[in-house]
């Protein structure tokens, strides 16, 4: 007789873009380092659930962006073509009712602080008194209309990019005054500009094939920016909709002609230009399959249940992939109904509370670490293991399966497939309220994959599974 220990962690290994093979759904992987005993404890925990907060639009509406502004301690959002402070309609109508909107705020030292919102065509300047004013070419003929977003603020200048590669800036200490010569051309490699981002004291200009960096050189006329040529990266941005950031790191779906047609991967840039790929072949396969639909993806980054995550929603695949920066793992999230991508498409945080915007129902949720339902509905945790032969091609007879997990409410449903994920057995339940959690008489197999599911409204922490089996001779 032999024992085989399996931890409820791993890397998604789908061969295509389906739901077979190894998967980890609606979970976070926790790695707790015990420096005293020089050990690392690895647990798989149920992700938090979404709790209803507000519905600014009063009904179903397309979510387009959300921002917590410390100047007013309010949550600002865009649904359809309207801007809201909390649940208050700010009284402006945006030019379009779809597509991401971008937020940036002027510093606290400004005498008249502003929250500036761009919808890709015009800007909307919001005062601390929640007065919103539309800014476009009617206000200044030099206004760079049809800007790309995001918009960024650096050293008293507001910067906006255009697809022709021009990075425009306002006059110093102004959010509305533009000059015809106040722009820098991000054309070192003849690349089309896709988005701007600010990190530390540098502006990152994402092109379709390259990424360039700029700093404030204090030029007396024109643009204050000067490029840092030696920092240019030979990776581009597949679409600005995939760009998200938190603290000192940004993440995005990269694409570059130098990789070959259709090549995509998730990259991060941390600090001042430290870039690396964080996705694997499986994630990259899904990204390539999106094709032009990558333009309708959504992405956000926040600290969820103590862990910084990048959440990427893919429309064509109808899947949500989540990267955990704490331990460099990928998992998936689904909505309560299952088999559909996560419905949170943008996020922000205020006073330690994470707020998540829904894609379609007009709601804003909180994401508390002790809530285990989505908007009052149970959702399913799924851990699907690799198809394992226990180190031998011979038949195995499984006598017993023991689960090391915390005592909690409900059952852990266990099923298995002995035919390469094609047919799973009828699920058998392990009562998680019991101190001893096990199943016996699990039949025979050559290779076997297990599926564990949990749907109760409670916390779940899985540590390891121990399989006891006898090996046959044929």
N, C-alpha and C positions, 0 to 999 in steps of 0.2 A: 504494500500500500504506500501511496505517496501523497504529499500535500503540495499544492501550488497556490501561492498568494498572489492576488491581483488587487492593485490599488485602483480606485475609481478615478484615475487620471490618465491622460494620454493626449495624443494628437489626432485630430480628425483625419481619416484616411480614405475618404470617398474616392472611388475609381473614376466616377463621372461627376455629374451634378445632381445626383439623386440623394436618397436618404438611407442607403445601405452603408455597410462598413462601420467603422468606429466613429461614434458621435457622442457629444456631451452637450445636452440641451437644457437651458434654463438653470444653469449652475455657474458658480464661480469657483475657481481653484484657489485654495488658501495654502500658503507655505509659511509656517510659523517656525522661526529659527530659535532654537534653544542654545544660546551661546555658552551657558554654564556646562551642559552635558554634551555639547558639540553634536547636536542632533537637529534634523529638520523634520518637522511634522507636516505631512501633506494631507489635506482634507478636501473633499468635494462638498460644497454647501449649496443649498438652494438659493437662487438669487432673490433679492427683495421683490416685493410686489408694488404695484402702483395704487396709490390712494387718491381718491377724488379730492381736488382742491377747488378749482373754479372753472367756470365755463363762460369766458368773457363774451363770446358771440351770442350766447343764449341758445344755441342750437348747433347742428352739424355745420362744420366749416373747415376749410383746408388750412392746416397749420403751416406757417412759413418762417417762423423764427421766434425766439424768446430770449429775454435778457433781464438780469437783475441789476438794477441801478442803485448803488449805495447812496447816492445823493438824496434819493427820496425813499429808500427802503421799499420800493415797489417792484413788481414784476411786470415788465413791458412785453407785449406779444403782438404778433401780426397773424390775423386769420382772414382769409380771402383778401379783400382789398382795404381792410380796416386796421388801425393801430389802437391798442388798448393799454391803459395804465391800470393794472388790476383788472377790474371788470368795467372800467369807464372808457367809453368810446372817445377818442381824442378828436374826433370831428374832421378828420381828413380822409380823402378817398385816394388810394394809391392808383397809379396808372394801370397796373395789371393785378390780377387776382391769383396768379400762380408764380412759382419760383421763389427761391430763398431770398430773404431780406437779411441785411447785415447791420450790426450795431457797433458803434464806437462812442466813447464818452470823452469829453474834454476834461483836463485835470482839475483837481480841487482848488488849485491856486487861481484859476480863472475867476474873475469877478462875476461873470454870468455863465455858469456851467451849462453845458448842453449834452443831451444824448442825441446822437446823429444816427439816423436810420437811412439806409440806401436800399431801394428796390431794384437797382440795376438801371434805372432811368433817371430818377430824381432823388434828392435828399429831403429828409423831413427832420427838422431841428426841433427837439422837445426841450422846453425849459424845466427848471425844478418846480415851477408852478403848473406843470402839465399842459402848457400851451404849445401846440404843434404847428409849425409853419413849413409849407412846402418850398423847397429851394430848387430852381431850375434856370434855364436860359432867360426866362423872363426877369429874373432878379439880377443876373450878370450874364452878358452876352458871351463871356469866355468860359462859362460853366461847362465842364466836360461831360456832356450828356451821354447816355448809354454807357455809363461806367460799369466795370465788371463786378465790383464787390469781391471780397470784402474791402471796406474802406479802413484806413489806418490813420492814427494821429501820432506824430512824433515831433518833439521840440517846438511846439507851437504851430505846426503845419498839419493841415488835413491833406492826405494823399489819396488819389483815386486813379485807377488804371483803366485803360481802354484797349480793345483788342488789337489795335494797330501798334501796340508796344509802348505807347506813351504813358508815363507816370506823371500825372498832373499834381500840382500842389497849390494851396491857397497862399495868400499873403501871410506873413508871420502873424500869429495871434489872431487869426480870423478863421471863421468857418464858412464864410460866404463870399469873400472877395477873391477873385481869380484874375490872373494876368495871362495874356496870350502867349508869352514866352516862358512861362513858369512850368516847364515840364522836362523830364529826362526820358530819353528813348532807350528802352530795354531791348536793344537790337544788336548786341554784340555778336550773336550767332544767327541773326536773321530769323528769330523765333517769334511766333505769335504769343502775346501775353494772355494768360488765363486767370491769374488771381494775384493779389497782394496779401502779405502777412507780415506782422511785426514780431520780432523775437529779440529780446534784450534791447540793444540800441541799434539794431539793423533792420532794414526792410528787405524782405524776401520777395522777389518777383518770380512767380512760377510761369514758365512758358509751357508749350506743348511738348517740347523736347529737351529743354534745359531749365535750370534754376539758377538765378543770379542773386547777388547780395549787394546792398547799398548802405552807405552810412551818410550821416549829415556832415558834409565837408564845410558848411558855412559859406558857400559861394555867395558873393554879394548880389548877383543878378541871376535870373533864370531859376533853375532848380537848385536847391541846396544839396542835392544828392550827388555822390560819386560812387561809381561801381568798384567792387573789390574783385577784380578780374580773376585772380588766382583761386578764389573760392567757388567759382562757377561749377555747378554739378551737371553731369551729363545724364540727368533724368528730368522728365517733365511731369506735368500734372494732367491726368486723364480728364478730369473735370473738377471745377471749383466746388461742386456739391459734395465731393468726398473729403474736403479739407475740414479739419477740426483741430482744436488746440486746447491745452490746459497747462497752466504754469509755464514751465520752461521747455515744453515739447509740443510739436505739431505732428499730425499724421495725415496721410493722404494716399489716394490711389495714384501711383506713378505710371507713366507711359512715355516711351521714348522711341523715336524711329530707329535709333542706333541699336535697339534690342531686336528689331524685326517686327513685322506687322502683328498687331494684336497683343504684344507682350505687355502684361500689366502685373503690378505687385503693390503691396502696401509698404510704404516707407515712412520713416520718422526722421525729423531733424530736431536735434536737441542742442541746447547751448548755442554756440556760435558756429553753426555749420556742420555739426557732427551728424552725418546721415548714415542710415543703414536700413536694409530691407528687413521687415519683421514678419512677412507672410511666408507661407510655404507653397509647395506645388499644388496642393488641394485648393487653398484659397485662391491662388492665381488662376486656376482653371475656371472657377466660378466668375472671376473678374473678366476674363477673356470672353466668356460666354455671354456677358451682359451686352456686348456690342455697343451700339449707340445709346442703349438704355442706361448706360452709366451716368448720363446727364440727369436722370431723375432719381439717382440714389440720394440718400440722406446720411449724414454722419454727425456725431457729436462726441465730446469727451468730457467726462466728469469723474469724480471720486464716488464710487458706489460701494456701500458697505465697507468702507475703508480702503478700497482698491481703485486705482486710477485705470479707467477702461476707455477704449476707443470702440464706439458702436457704429457699425456700418450696415445700413439697410439696402438690400439690392432688390430692385423692382422685378426684373425679369425672372430671376431665380426664386423670388418670394422668400428670401432667407435673410436672416440677420446674423452677422458674424461679429464676435466680441473679442477684442484683444486685451489681455490683462498685462499692464506694464510691470506689475509687481513680480510676476514669475514667468513672463513671456509665453503665456499659454493662449490658445484660441478655443473658444466655446461658441455655442449658438444660443440665441434667445428666440422664443416663440410667444405669441399671444395666448390668452387663456383657451381659445378654441382649438389651438394646436395646429401644426402644419402650415403656419403662416408667419411671415416676418413680424418682428416686434413692432408695436404701434407707436412707440415713442420716437419722434424724428428730430427733436432738438431739445437741448437741456441747458440749465443754468443753475446757479446755487446762490443762496443768501442766508447768512447767519447759520451756516451748517446744514441747511435744508436744501436738498436737490429737487429742482422742479423740472418736469418733463412735459413736453408738448405733444399732443396726439396728432396723428397725420390727418384725420378726417372728421372727428366728432366734435371739434371745437373746445375740447377740454384741456386743462392743465392739471397734471397730477403732481403729488409729491412722491418721493421714492424712499420712504423710511425703512431702515434696516430691520425693523421688527414687524413689517407687514408682509403677509405671505399669500395674498390674493391680488389679482389685477382688477381694480375697480369692483371689488366684492365677489369676483368669480375665481374659483380655483384654477390653477394652471398646472401643467404636467412637467415634472422633471424626468428626463430620459437619459440614462447612461447605457450606451450600446458598445460592447467591448469588441476587441479584435477577434478574428476567427482563428482560434488557437488550437494547436495539436498537442499541447503540453510537452513539447520537445520530442515527440515520437510519432511515427506514421502508423503505429499499431493501434488496435481498438482499445479504448479506455472505458472502464465502468465506474461512473461517478457515484460514490456512496453517500456523500454528505457535502453540503454547502453551508458554511458559517459566515455570517455578516458581522463585521465590527462597525457599529454605528451607534450614535447617541439614542437614548430612549426618547421617543417622541410620539405624537399622535398618529394613528393610521397605520396602513400597511405598505410594505415595499413589495410591489408585484414583480415576480421573477419569471421570465420565459427564456427559451433558448432555441437556436436554430442550428441544425447539424448539416444543412445543405447550402452553405454559403449565403446566408441571410434570406433565403427564398421563403421558407416556411418556419414561423416561430410557434413553439408549443403553446398550449393554453396556459395562461399565467397562473402561478401559484403564489399565495400571499405569505409574507413573513410579518408577523405582528411586531411592530416596532416599539410597543409598550413593554415588551418582555425583555428581561435581562439577557436571555439566551436566544439568539436570532438565527434560525437555521432551517434547512430543508434536507430531507433524506430521499433515497431511492430516485435518483435522477437519470437512470438509464445508461445507455452506452453510446459511444460516438468515436469518430476518428478525428474530426475537427469540430469545434463548437464555439459559437458566439452567444453571449448572454445579453439580454435586454432587461434593465431594471427601470421601473417607473414608479413615481410617487406623485399623488395628486392632493393630499390632505392640506388643509389650511393650518400649517404649522411649520416650524423650522425643521431642517433636515441637514445632518452632517454625516457623510459616509466616509469611512476610513479605509477599510480593506475587506476583501472577500477571500476566504480560504477554502479551496476545493480539495476534498479528499477523494482519491480515486485509486482503482486497481488497474494495472496495465495488463492487457491480454497478450497473446502470443501470435496473433495474426491480424 
